[in-house]
Amino acid sequence: MKSTIHYPYLIKMHFSYSYIFLLHLLVLIFFILKAHAQKHNSLVSTILVFGDSTADPGNNNHILTPIKSNFKPYGREFPNHVSTGRFTNGKLIYDFIAKHVGVKEYVPPYLDQSLSIEELKTGVSFASAGTGIDPFTAQLSELLDQGARKIAMAGLPPLGCLPSVITLNSNDAFSKRDCIDSFSSIARDYNPKLQNKLNDMQNSFANLGSRIVYLEAYKPFMDIIQYKKLYAPILIQAQSKKNSLVSAIFIFGDSTADPGNNNYISTPFKSNFSPYGKDFLNHVPTGRFTNGMLANDFIARYVGVKEYVPPYLDQSLSIEELKTGVSFASAGTGFDPLTPKISIVISLSKQIEYFKEYQEKMEAAIGKEQTQNLIKEALFIISAGTNDFVVNYNTLPIRSKSYTLSTYTDFLLQHVQLFLQKLVDHGARRIGMVGLPPMGCLPIVITLHSDNAFSKRNCIEFYSSIARDYNSKLQNKLNDMQIKFANLGSRFAYLDIYGPLMDMIVGHKYDFEKANYGCCGTGLLEGAFLCNPSSYVCKNASKYVFWDSIHPTEKTYYLISQTFQPTIDSITK
């Protein structure tokens, strides 16, 4: 029987600036991956690549052009240190993809006349450094006319972060070398329009069975550029997953730890709408109360278990996804049982119930013994307590009538102890407990309680002192529990968030431009539904400590996760 051959394509486009000689021109890169039914271990028989210098393995070696790279130091890390004509130190992304789909180790240039029929059979690159495409729609339509049915197109990278752009357009090109936002904003504007164009073409050609999708390039580049310290351990762990000492990650707590559980319950405390998620992969408002990732996402990457920690209440999660961990956290909750009732969210006791339910699911899927081992080797992170003071005690007259601040702190810590006891009873052995932030420095607290809320906007010492007192007592509580459960091999650790945030806000560390306003809206009162699609949003959230008036930006969360790493190492290694 004659096999049907399908044609998936991957398209990549870069932006061009004619006055920068070696910058990428407007590019179209096509991967033509031909599915072959007779191939034993792969659905891909061939890889064909079209485009510019990001895809040219040496075609320009064979034409008259000054745009070549067949000389040192290009190819320094290529096998045998050969300068092949690739515009990099080693392999191109398409070489890695060719290896991944199982067709060849390297994609050769079509103009190399020495290629055998066998080499040609598994694919080549037609790309030429310095080329471009105009017009885009006509070219894409032509591909469809020629039979392409599976097409993926990557958006633009953060152009303002290209070293040549920084050098030519920055006032501090030889010192800080910050990205040029005016250039990166072009990519941010272009990418949504590209997505709309691809959606239109998907609708136009749906009757042909075509699938046309957008691939995010901007966000991964920004992650690597902004969070470069994070990627070394990821690469090491990716090469040797079996050496990882952490099996999974489980998160409990409030909005600092909720990746979207509140999407699935009836509560006003949600963030599954724009501009939340503005800098998340594909700009998706996942339900995280920030512009991108949470600290726990970065921690999950650091310990090598997953890219993002998903919400447990997402019913679409597979067993494999569940196996490496989830978050049970719910924005608006607290240790005081009254706090989640005020916000109509998931209490910490209910989060424990969900964890028990999780264990039952895993036991049914992988067995009781394997589930017990998974939990024993997992990392547990708990982050809650701020709502108990800011939303509950200092806002409503209920608890403050029955407790002084000191006795209320002790009351909360009793609930902390009960919560941790339940985790240990359910098999948790590696537990990290996040302290309270300097609550007096939250923009919303400054706005509501400061005499100079619209001028100096200094932190409110009274609120920050509450956090310091609580954190001190929390550390003592964790030390007591460490002694109590040492015979079980349990390890408890205090994760300091107060100090790092004070370094950013008061110590002006890390060069944030705004430390007492949020990026979204006025930055004074916004949180949850007050930061919405109609709100003004700053151009570059990475210059702000806070995303809205309560929650940190992705960059802040990243920096916080960095400070947690030595402590996490102490309980996982």
NUNU-334179 format. One record per residue (C-alpha): residue in one letter; residue number from 1; x negated, z, y negated. Coordinates in Angstrom, 1 decimal, padded with zeros to 4 digits. Layout:
  r    k      px      pz      py
  A  NUM       X       Z       Y
...
end
This chain:
  r    k      px      pz      py
  M    1   000.0   000.0   000.0
  K    2  -001.3  -000.9  -003.4
  S    3  -002.0   002.2  -005.5
  T    4  -000.6   002.7  -009.0
  I    5  -003.3   003.1  -011.6
  H    6  -002.5   005.3  -014.7
  Y    7  -004.6   005.4  -017.9
  P    8  -005.0   008.7  -019.6
  Y    9  -006.9   008.4  -023.0
  L   10  -008.6   010.9  -025.2
  I   11  -009.0   010.0  -028.9
  K   12  -011.2   011.8  -031.4
  M   13  -011.3   011.1  -035.1
  H   14  -013.7   012.4  -037.8
  F   15  -013.5   012.0  -041.6
  S   16  -015.9   009.8  -043.6
  Y   17  -017.7   010.2  -046.9
  S   18  -019.5   007.1  -047.9
  Y   19  -021.9   008.9  -050.2
  I   20  -023.4   011.0  -047.4
  F   21  -025.5   008.6  -045.4
  L   22  -025.5   010.3  -042.0
  L   23  -022.1   012.0  -042.0
  H   24  -019.6   010.9  -039.5
  L   25  -017.4   007.9  -040.6
  L   26  -013.8   007.7  -039.8
  V   27  -013.9   007.6  -036.0
  L   28  -011.8   006.7  -033.1
  I   29  -013.0   007.7  -029.7
  F   30  -011.1   006.7  -026.6
  F   31  -011.6   008.2  -023.2
  I   32  -010.1   005.9  -020.6
  L   33  -009.8   007.9  -017.5
  K   34  -008.3   005.7  -014.7
  A   35  -006.5   007.6  -012.0
  H   36  -007.3   006.2  -008.6
  A   37  -005.1   007.2  -005.6
  Q   38  -007.8   006.6  -003.1
  K   39  -010.4   008.9  -004.7
  H   40  -010.7   011.9  -002.4
  N   41  -011.7   014.8  -004.6
  S   42  -010.7   013.5  -008.1
  L   43  -007.9   011.7  -009.8
  V   44  -010.4   010.1  -012.2
  S   45  -012.4   007.0  -011.1
  T   46  -013.9   005.9  -014.4
  I   47  -014.7   007.2  -017.9
  L   48  -014.8   004.8  -020.8
  V   49  -015.7   006.0  -024.3
  F   50  -015.3   004.4  -027.7
  G   51  -016.3   005.8  -031.1
  D   52  -019.2   006.8  -033.3
  S   53  -022.4   009.0  -033.1
  T   54  -020.5   011.8  -031.4
  A   55  -019.9   009.4  -028.5
  D   56  -022.9   006.9  -028.7
  P   57  -025.4   007.5  -025.9
  G   58  -027.7   004.8  -027.1
  N   59  -025.8   001.5  -027.9
  N   60  -027.5   001.5  -031.3
  N   61  -030.9   001.2  -029.6
  H   62  -029.9  -002.4  -028.8
  I   63  -028.8  -003.6  -032.2
  L   64  -030.4  -004.0  -035.6
  T   65  -029.4  -000.9  -037.6
  P   66  -031.2   002.0  -039.3
  I   67  -028.8   004.4  -037.7
  K   68  -030.7   005.3  -034.5
  S   69  -031.9   008.4  -032.7
  N   70  -034.2   007.0  -030.0
  F   71  -037.1   009.1  -031.2
  K   72  -038.3   012.7  -031.2
  P   73  -037.1   015.4  -031.7
  Y   74  -033.8   013.9  -030.5
  G   75  -033.4   014.5  -026.8
  R   76  -035.6   017.6  -026.8
  E   77  -033.4   019.3  -024.2
  F   78  -032.4   016.2  -022.4
  P   79  -033.8   015.9  -018.8
  N   80  -037.5   015.0  -019.1
  H   81  -037.1   015.3  -022.9
  V   82  -036.1   011.7  -023.2
  S   83  -034.9   010.5  -026.6
  T   84  -032.0   008.5  -025.2
  G   85  -030.3   007.5  -028.5
  R   86  -027.8   010.4  -028.4
  F   87  -027.5   012.1  -031.8
  T   88  -028.3   015.6  -030.5
  N   89  -030.9   017.6  -028.7
  G   90  -029.4   017.0  -025.2
  K   91  -026.1   015.8  -023.8
  L   92  -022.9   014.8  -025.6
  I   93  -019.5   016.3  -024.9
  Y   94  -018.6   013.2  -023.0
  D   95  -021.5   013.7  -020.6
  F   96  -020.1   017.1  -019.8
  I   97  -016.6   015.7  -019.4
  A   98  -017.8   013.0  -017.1
  K   99  -019.4   015.6  -014.9
  H  100  -016.3   017.8  -015.0
  V  101  -014.0   015.0  -013.8
  G  102  -016.6   014.1  -011.1
  V  103  -017.5   010.6  -011.9
  K  104  -021.1   010.8  -013.1
  E  105  -023.8   013.0  -014.7
  Y  106  -024.2   011.0  -017.9
  V  107  -022.2   008.3  -019.6
  P  108  -024.7   005.4  -020.2
  P  109  -024.5   002.9  -023.1
  Y  110  -022.8  -000.4  -022.2
  L  111  -025.5  -002.5  -024.0
  D  112  -028.1  -001.3  -021.6
  Q  113  -028.6  -004.5  -019.6
  S  114  -030.3  -002.7  -016.7
  L  115  -027.0  -001.0  -015.5
  S  116  -026.0  -001.8  -012.0
  I  117  -022.5  -002.7  -010.9
  E  118  -022.2   000.7  -009.3
  E  119  -023.1   002.4  -012.6
  L  120  -020.7   000.2  -014.5
  K  121  -018.0   000.9  -012.0
  T  122  -017.8   004.7  -012.9
  G  123  -017.8   004.1  -016.7
  V  124  -019.8   003.5  -019.8
  S  125  -019.7   004.2  -023.5
  F  126  -019.1   001.4  -026.1
  A  127  -019.5   003.8  -029.0
  S  128  -021.8   003.0  -031.9
  A  129  -023.1   005.6  -034.4
  G  130  -021.8   005.0  -037.9
  T  131  -018.7   003.1  -037.0
  G  132  -015.1   003.7  -038.1
  I  133  -011.5   002.6  -037.6
  D  134  -009.0   001.1  -040.0
  P  135  -006.0   001.1  -039.6
  F  136  -005.4   003.9  -037.2
  T  137  -001.8   003.1  -036.2
  A  138  -002.5  -000.5  -035.5
  Q  139  -005.4   000.4  -033.2
  L  140  -003.4   003.0  -031.4
  S  141  -000.5   000.6  -030.9
  E  142  -002.9  -002.0  -029.5
  L  143  -004.1   000.5  -026.9
  L  144  -000.5   001.2  -025.9
  D  145   000.1  -002.6  -025.7
  Q  146  -002.8  -002.8  -023.3
  G  147  -001.4  -000.2  -021.0
  A  148  -002.6   003.2  -022.2
  R  149  -000.1   005.9  -021.4
  K  150  -001.9   009.2  -021.7
  I  151  -003.5   009.6  -025.0
  A  152  -005.0   012.7  -026.6
  M  153  -006.4   012.7  -030.1
  A  154  -008.6   015.4  -031.6
  G  155  -008.2   016.5  -035.3
  L  156  -011.0   016.9  -037.8
  P  157  -013.5   019.7  -037.7
  P  158  -014.2   022.0  -040.7
  L  159  -016.0   019.4  -042.8
  G  160  -017.2   021.9  -045.3
  C  161  -019.2   023.7  -042.6
  L  162  -021.4   020.6  -041.8
  P  163  -025.0   021.6  -042.8
  S  164  -025.4   018.4  -044.9
  V  165  -022.2   019.1  -046.8
  I  166  -023.4   022.6  -047.6
  T  167  -026.8   021.4  -048.7
  L  168  -025.4   018.7  -051.0
  N  169  -022.5   020.6  -052.4
  S  170  -023.3   024.3  -052.5
  N  171  -024.6   026.4  -055.3
  D  172  -026.2   028.7  -052.7
  A  173  -027.5   026.1  -050.3
  F  174  -030.8   027.9  -049.7
  S  175  -029.4   031.4  -049.4
  K  176  -026.0   032.2  -048.1
  R  177  -025.1   028.6  -047.1
  D  178  -021.3   029.4  -047.0
  C  179  -018.9   026.6  -045.9
  I  180  -017.5   024.5  -048.7
  D  181  -013.8   025.2  -048.6
  S  182  -012.9   022.1  -050.7
  F  183  -014.2   019.9  -047.9
  S  184  -012.7   022.0  -045.1
  S  185  -009.3   022.0  -046.9
  I  186  -009.3   018.1  -046.5
  A  187  -009.4   018.6  -042.8
  R  188  -006.7   021.3  -042.9
  D  189  -004.5   018.9  -044.8
  Y  190  -005.3   015.9  -042.7
  N  191  -004.8   017.6  -039.3
  P  192  -001.0   018.4  -039.8
  K  193  -000.4   014.9  -041.0
  L  194  -002.2   013.6  -037.9
  Q  195   000.0   015.8  -035.7
  N  196   003.1   014.4  -037.4
  K  197   001.9   010.8  -036.9
  L  198   001.2   011.4  -033.2
  N  199   004.7   013.0  -032.8
  D  200   006.2   009.9  -034.4
  M  201   004.3   007.6  -032.1
  Q  202   005.3   009.8  -029.1
  N  203   008.9   009.3  -030.0
  S  204   008.5   005.6  -030.6
  F  205   006.8   004.9  -027.2
  A  206   008.6   007.5  -025.1
  N  207   010.5   004.8  -023.3
  L  208   007.2   003.5  -021.9
  G  209   006.4   006.9  -020.4
  S  210   003.6   007.4  -022.9
  R  211   002.2   010.9  -023.7
  I  212   000.4   011.3  -027.0
  V  213  -000.9   014.7  -027.9
  Y  214  -003.0   016.4  -030.6
  L  215  -006.2   018.2  -029.7
  E  216  -007.4   021.0  -032.0
  A  217  -011.0   020.6  -033.1
  Y  218  -011.0   022.7  -036.3
  K  219  -010.3   026.1  -034.8
  P  220  -012.9   026.0  -032.0
  F  221  -015.6   024.9  -034.6
  M  222  -014.6   027.7  -036.9
  D  223  -014.7   030.2  -034.1
  I  224  -018.3   029.2  -033.3
  I  225  -019.4   029.1  -036.9
  Q  226  -017.7   032.4  -038.0
  Y  227  -018.0   034.3  -034.7
  K  228  -021.3   033.0  -033.5
  K  229  -022.4   036.4  -032.1
  L  230  -019.5   036.3  -029.7
  Y  231  -020.4   033.1  -027.9
  A  232  -023.8   034.0  -026.3
  P  233  -022.2   036.5  -023.9
  I  234  -019.3   034.1  -023.2
  L  235  -021.7   031.4  -022.2
  I  236  -023.7   033.8  -020.0
  Q  237  -020.5   035.1  -018.3
  A  238  -019.2   031.5  -017.9
  Q  239  -022.3   030.6  -015.9
  S  240  -022.1   033.7  -013.6
  K  241  -018.5   035.1  -013.6
  K  242  -019.3   037.1  -010.4
  N  243  -021.7   039.3  -012.4
  S  244  -018.9   040.5  -014.7
  L  245  -018.2   044.2  -014.3
  V  246  -014.7   044.0  -015.8
  S  247  -011.8   042.6  -013.7
  A  248  -009.0   042.6  -016.3
  I  249  -008.0   043.9  -019.7
  F  250  -004.9   045.9  -020.4
  I  251  -003.7   046.7  -023.9
  F  252  -001.2   049.3  -025.2
  G  253  -000.3   050.2  -028.7
  D  254   001.2   048.8  -031.9
  S  255   000.9   045.7  -034.1
  T  256  -002.9   045.9  -034.0
  A  257  -002.6   045.1  -030.3
  D  258   000.7   043.2  -029.9
  P  259   000.2   039.5  -029.2
  G  260   003.9   038.7  -029.2
  N  261   005.9   041.2  -027.1
  N  262   008.2   041.8  -030.0
  N  263   009.2   038.1  -029.8
  Y  264   011.2   039.1  -026.7
  I  265   013.2   042.1  -028.0
  S  266   015.7   042.6  -030.8
  T  267   013.8   044.0  -033.7
  P  268   013.0   043.0  -037.3
  F  269   009.3   043.7  -036.6
  K  270   008.2   040.2  -035.6
  S  271   005.6   037.7  -036.8
  N  272   006.4   034.6  -034.7
  F  273   006.7   032.4  -037.8
  S  274   004.5   030.8  -040.4
  P  275   002.2   031.6  -042.1
  Y  276   001.2   034.1  -039.3
  G  277  -001.1   032.2  -036.9
  K  278  -002.3   029.9  -039.6
  D  279  -005.8   030.0  -038.2
  F  280  -004.9   030.5  -034.5
  L  281  -005.5   027.6  -032.1
  N  282  -003.1   024.7  -033.1
  H  283  -001.8   027.0  -035.9
  V  284   000.7   028.6  -033.6
  P  285   002.5   031.8  -034.9
  T  286   002.2   033.6  -031.6
  G  287   003.6   036.9  -032.7
  R  288   000.2   038.4  -033.6
  F  289   000.4   040.2  -036.9
  T  290  -002.5   038.3  -038.4
  N  291  -003.7   034.8  -039.3
  G  292  -005.5   034.3  -035.9
  M  293  -006.8   036.4  -033.1
  L  294  -006.7   040.2  -032.7
  A  295  -009.6   042.4  -031.9
  N  296  -008.5   042.6  -028.3
  D  297  -008.7   038.9  -027.9
  F  298  -012.3   039.0  -029.0
  I  299  -012.9   041.9  -026.6
  A  300  -011.4   040.0  -023.7
  R  301  -013.8   037.2  -024.4
  Y  302  -016.7   039.6  -024.7
  V  303  -016.1   041.1  -021.3
  G  304  -015.5   037.7  -019.9
  V  305  -012.0   037.9  -018.5
  K  306  -010.0   035.5  -020.7
  E  307  -009.7   033.7  -024.0
  Y  308  -006.6   035.4  -025.3
  V  309  -004.7   038.5  -024.1
  P  310  -001.0   037.4  -023.6
  P  311   002.1   039.5  -024.1
  Y  312   003.4   041.0  -020.8
  L  313   007.0   040.1  -021.7
  D  314   006.2   036.3  -021.6
  Q  315   008.0   035.4  -018.4
  S  316   006.1   032.1  -018.1
  L  317   002.8   033.9  -017.2
  S  318   001.4   033.0  -013.8
  I  319   000.0   035.4  -011.3
  E  320  -003.5   034.2  -012.2
  E  321  -002.8   034.9  -015.8
  L  322  -001.4   038.3  -015.1
  K  323  -004.3   039.1  -012.8
  T  324  -006.8   039.1  -015.7
  G  325  -004.7   041.3  -017.9
  V  326  -002.0   041.5  -020.5
  S  327  -000.9   043.4  -023.5
  F  328   002.1   045.8  -023.4
  A  329   001.8   046.6  -027.1
  S  330   004.7   046.5  -029.5
  A  331   004.4   046.3  -033.3
  G  332   006.0   049.3  -035.0
  T  333   005.5   051.8  -032.2
  G  334   003.7   055.1  -032.1
  F  335   002.9   058.2  -030.1
  D  336   005.7   060.1  -031.6
  P  337   008.9   059.2  -029.6
  L  338   010.8   059.0  -032.9
  T  339   008.6   056.2  -034.3
  P  340   009.7   053.4  -032.0
  K  341   013.3   054.4  -032.5
  I  342   012.9   054.0  -036.2
  S  343   011.5   050.5  -035.8
  I  344   013.6   049.5  -032.7
  V  345   010.6   048.6  -030.7
  I  346   009.0   049.4  -027.3
  S  347   007.9   053.0  -027.0
  L  348   004.6   053.9  -025.4
  S  349   006.4   055.5  -022.5
  K  350   008.2   052.2  -021.9
  Q  351   004.9   050.4  -022.1
  I  352   003.8   052.6  -019.2
  E  353   006.9   051.6  -017.3
  Y  354   006.0   048.0  -017.8
  F  355   002.6   048.7  -016.5
  K  356   004.1   050.2  -013.3
  E  357   006.2   047.1  -013.0
  Y  358   003.1   045.0  -013.5
  Q  359   001.4   046.9  -010.6
  E  360   004.4   046.2  -008.3
  K  361   004.3   042.5  -009.1
  M  362   000.6   042.3  -008.4
  E  363   000.9   044.3  -005.1
  A  364   003.5   041.8  -004.0
  A  365   001.2   038.9  -004.9
  I  366  -002.3   040.1  -003.8
  G  367  -001.7   043.3  -001.9
  K  368  -001.9   047.0  -002.7
  E  369  -005.7   047.5  -002.1
  Q  370  -006.7   044.5  -004.2
  T  371  -004.4   045.6  -007.0
  Q  372  -005.9   049.1  -006.9
  N  373  -009.4   047.7  -007.1
  L  374  -008.4   045.4  -010.0
  I  375  -007.0   048.3  -012.0
  K  376  -009.9   050.5  -011.2
  E  377  -012.4   047.9  -012.5
  A  378  -010.2   047.0  -015.5
  L  379  -010.7   047.9  -019.2
  F  380  -007.9   049.7  -020.9
  I  381  -007.6   049.7  -024.7
  I  382  -005.1   051.8  -026.7
  S  383  -004.5   051.3  -030.4
  A  384  -001.7   053.3  -032.1
  G  385  -000.9   056.1  -034.4
  T  386  -000.9   054.6  -037.9
  N  387   002.9   054.1  -037.8
  D  388   003.4   057.7  -036.9
  F  389   002.0   058.7  -040.3
  V  390   002.8   055.8  -042.6
  V  391   006.2   054.8  -041.4
  N  392   007.4   058.1  -039.9
  Y  393   005.9   061.4  -041.2
  N  394   005.1   060.4  -044.8
  T  395   008.2   058.2  -045.4
  L  396   011.1   059.9  -043.6
  P  397   012.0   063.5  -044.1
  I  398   012.6   064.3  -040.4
  R  399   009.2   065.3  -039.0
  S  400   007.8   066.6  -042.3
  K  401   010.6   069.3  -042.3
  S  402   009.5   070.6  -039.0
  Y  403   005.7   070.1  -039.1
  T  404   002.8   070.5  -041.4
  L  405   000.3   067.6  -041.4
  S  406  -002.0   069.7  -039.2
  T  407   000.7   070.6  -036.7
  Y  408   002.1   067.1  -036.6
  T  409  -001.4   065.8  -035.8
  D  410  -001.6   068.3  -032.9
  F  411   001.9   067.2  -031.8
  L  412   000.8   063.5  -031.7
  L  413  -002.4   064.4  -029.8
  Q  414  -000.3   066.2  -027.2
  H  415   001.5   062.9  -026.7
  V  416  -001.8   061.0  -026.6
  Q  417  -002.9   063.4  -023.8
  L  418   000.3   062.8  -021.8
  F  419  -000.1   059.1  -022.2
  L  420  -003.7   059.0  -021.0
  Q  421  -002.8   061.3  -018.1
  K  422  -000.2   058.8  -017.0
  L  423  -002.7   055.9  -017.2
  V  424  -005.2   057.9  -015.1
  D  425  -002.4   058.7  -012.6
  H  426  -001.8   054.9  -012.3
  G  427  -005.4   054.2  -011.5
  A  428  -007.0   053.6  -015.0
  R  429  -010.7   054.6  -015.0
  R  430  -012.2   052.8  -018.1
  I  431  -010.3   053.8  -021.2
  G  432  -011.1   053.0  -024.8
  M  433  -009.0   054.8  -027.5
  V  434  -009.0   053.4  -031.0
  G  435  -008.9   055.9  -033.8
  L  436  -007.0   055.6  -037.1
  P  437  -008.1   053.3  -039.9
  P  438  -008.6   054.6  -043.5
  M  439  -004.9   054.6  -044.1
  G  440  -005.3   055.2  -047.8
  C  441  -007.0   051.8  -048.1
  L  442  -004.1   049.8  -046.7
  P  443  -002.8   047.6  -049.6
  I  444   000.7   048.8  -049.0
  V  445  -000.3   052.4  -049.3
  I  446  -002.2   051.7  -052.5
  T  447   000.7   049.9  -054.0
  L  448   003.3   052.6  -053.1
  H  449   001.2   055.7  -053.9
  S  450  -001.4   054.8  -056.5
  D  451  -001.3   055.4  -060.3
  N  452  -003.4   052.3  -060.7
  A  453  -001.9   050.0  -058.1
  F  454  -002.1   047.0  -060.4
  S  455  -005.6   047.6  -061.9
  K  456  -008.3   049.4  -060.0
  R  457  -006.4   049.7  -056.7
  N  458  -008.6   052.4  -055.3
  C  459  -008.0   053.9  -051.9
  I  460  -005.7   056.9  -051.7
  E  461  -007.9   059.7  -050.5
  F  462  -005.0   061.9  -049.2
  Y  463  -004.0   059.3  -046.6
  S  464  -007.5   058.5  -045.6
  S  465  -008.2   062.3  -045.1
  I  466  -005.3   062.4  -042.6
  A  467  -007.0   059.7  -040.6
  R  468  -010.4   061.5  -040.6
  D  469  -008.8   064.8  -039.5
  Y  470  -006.8   063.0  -036.7
  N  471  -009.9   061.1  -035.5
  S  472  -012.0   064.2  -035.3
  K  473  -009.4   066.0  -033.2
  L  474  -008.9   062.8  -031.1
  Q  475  -012.6   062.7  -030.2
  N  476  -012.4   066.3  -029.1
  K  477  -009.4   065.5  -027.0
  L  478  -011.1   062.6  -025.3
  N  479  -014.2   064.8  -024.6
  D  480  -011.9   067.3  -022.9
  M  481  -010.3   064.6  -020.8
  Q  482  -013.6   063.2  -019.8
  I  483  -014.6   066.6  -018.4
  K  484  -011.3   067.1  -016.7
  F  485  -011.3   063.7  -014.9
  A  486  -015.0   063.2  -014.3
  N  487  -014.5   063.8  -010.6
  L  488  -012.3   060.7  -010.5
  G  489  -015.0   058.5  -012.1
  S  490  -013.0   058.2  -015.2
  R  491  -014.7   057.3  -018.5
  F  492  -013.0   057.8  -021.9
  A  493  -014.4   056.5  -025.1
  Y  494  -013.5   056.8  -028.8
  L  495  -013.5   053.4  -030.6
  D  496  -014.3   054.0  -034.3
  I  497  -012.3   051.7  -036.6
  Y  498  -012.4   054.0  -039.6
  G  499  -016.2   053.5  -040.3
  P  500  -016.3   049.7  -040.0
  L  501  -013.3   049.3  -042.3
  M  502  -014.8   051.6  -044.9
  D  503  -018.0   049.6  -044.7
  M  504  -015.9   046.4  -045.5
  I  505  -013.6   047.9  -048.1
  V  506  -015.7   050.5  -050.0
  G  507  -019.2   049.5  -048.9
  H  508  -018.6   045.8  -049.6
  K  509  -020.3   044.9  -046.4
  Y  510  -019.9   041.4  -045.0
  D  511  -019.3   039.8  -048.4
  F  512  -015.5   040.0  -048.5
  E  513  -014.1   039.0  -051.9
  K  514  -010.8   040.9  -051.6
  A  515  -010.6   044.2  -049.9
  N  516  -007.5   045.8  -051.4
  Y  517  -005.0   042.9  -051.4
  G  518  -003.6   040.9  -048.5
  C  519  -004.0   037.1  -048.2
  C  520  -000.3   036.5  -047.7
  G  521   002.1   036.7  -050.7
  T  522   001.2   039.1  -053.5
  G  523  -000.8   041.1  -051.0
  L  524   000.7   044.3  -052.2
  L  525   003.8   044.9  -050.1
  E  526   004.0   042.1  -047.6
  G  527   004.2   042.8  -043.9
  A  528   006.3   041.2  -041.1
  F  529   009.3   039.5  -042.6
  L  530   008.0   040.0  -046.2
  C  531   005.1   037.6  -045.3
  N  532   007.1   034.5  -044.5
  P  533   007.0   030.7  -044.8
  S  534   007.9   030.9  -048.5
  S  535   005.1   033.3  -049.3
  Y  536   002.0   032.2  -051.2
  V  537  -001.0   032.2  -048.9
  C  538  -004.7   032.4  -050.0
  K  539  -006.8   029.3  -049.2
  N  540  -009.4   031.1  -047.1
  A  541  -008.3   034.2  -045.2
  S  542  -011.9   034.9  -044.1
  K  543  -012.6   036.1  -047.6
  Y  544  -010.0   038.9  -047.3
  V  545  -010.2   042.1  -045.3
  F  546  -006.4   042.1  -044.9
  W  547  -004.0   039.3  -043.9
  D  548  -000.8   041.0  -045.2
  S  549  -000.5   044.4  -046.9
  I  550  -001.0   046.2  -043.6
  H  551  -002.8   044.1  -041.0
  P  552  -006.4   042.9  -041.0
  T  553  -007.4   039.2  -040.9
  E  554  -008.9   037.6  -037.9
  K  555  -012.4   037.9  -039.4
  T  556  -011.9   041.6  -039.9
  Y  557  -010.7   042.0  -036.3
  Y  558  -013.7   040.0  -035.1
  L  559  -016.2   042.3  -037.0
  I  560  -014.4   045.4  -035.7
  S  561  -014.6   044.1  -032.1
  Q  562  -018.4   043.6  -032.7
  T  563  -018.8   047.3  -033.6
  F  564  -016.8   048.3  -030.4
  Q  565  -019.1   046.4  -028.1
  P  566  -021.7   049.1  -027.5
  T  567  -019.0   051.7  -026.7
  I  568  -017.2   049.2  -024.4
  D  569  -020.5   048.6  -022.6
  S  570  -020.9   052.4  -022.1
  I  571  -017.7   052.6  -020.1
  T  572  -017.9   049.3  -018.2
  K  573  -021.5   049.1  -017.1
end
